[in-house]
Amino acid sequence: MPQIIGLIIAGAIAGWVYKDSQEKGMDNGVLFAVLTFFILIIGLPVYFIARSKHMKAMEAGGGGGQLPG
């Protein structure tokens, strides 16, 4: 039972990572979602670092992806 709960939590977080990366206009959301699902302890911090760099580039007008909407 704990394994199933762990898979559900990992899946929910991976889904959120994918959705958030798409909203932020990042091109590699699937990669981050898969990494987060399989290696949560590494994937989530890596995503947050990449997201921070992406958002700084977007604010500076450097592009780096598509703007939402």
N, C-alpha and C positions, 0 to 999 in steps of 0.2 A: 504493500500500500504506500509506503513512503516514496518508493521509486516513481509511482504513478503521480503522486503529488509533485515531486520534483520535475517530472516531465511537463506537467501542466504549467507550473511556474516558469520553467525555461521557455516553453512555447509562448506563453503570454508576454514575457519580456522580449523575446525575439520578434513577436508580432508588433509590439510597440516600437522597437528599434526600427523595423522596416517602415512602419507608418510615419514615424518621426523623420526618418531620413528622406522619405519622399516629399514630405511637407517642406523640408528645408532645401529641397532641390538637389540633393546629393545623388550622384550617379550610381554608387555602389551599395545601395541599400540591401540588396539580396545577400551580398557577401557579408556585411555586418550582421544581418539577421541569422544567417547560417552559423557564423562564428560564435555569436552570442548563444545560440541554441546548444551547440555542442560543447563549447568551452566558456561557460557563463562568466567564470571568474576572470578570464582574460578578455573575452570579447566585448563585454560591456564597457570596461575602462578604455579599451582601444577605440570603441565607437565614440565615447564622450570626448576623447582627445581629438579625433578626426573631425567631429562635429564642431568643436570649438575653433579649430583651424579654418574650417570651411566658413563658419559664420564671420570670423574676422576678415577673411578674404572677400566675402560678399559685402561687408560693411565698407571695406576699403575700395570697393568698385573693381576688384580684380576678377570678377566672374567666378569661375570655379564650378559652375553648375547653372541650372536653370532657376529663375526666380519663380516662386509659386504664383499661380493664378494669373 
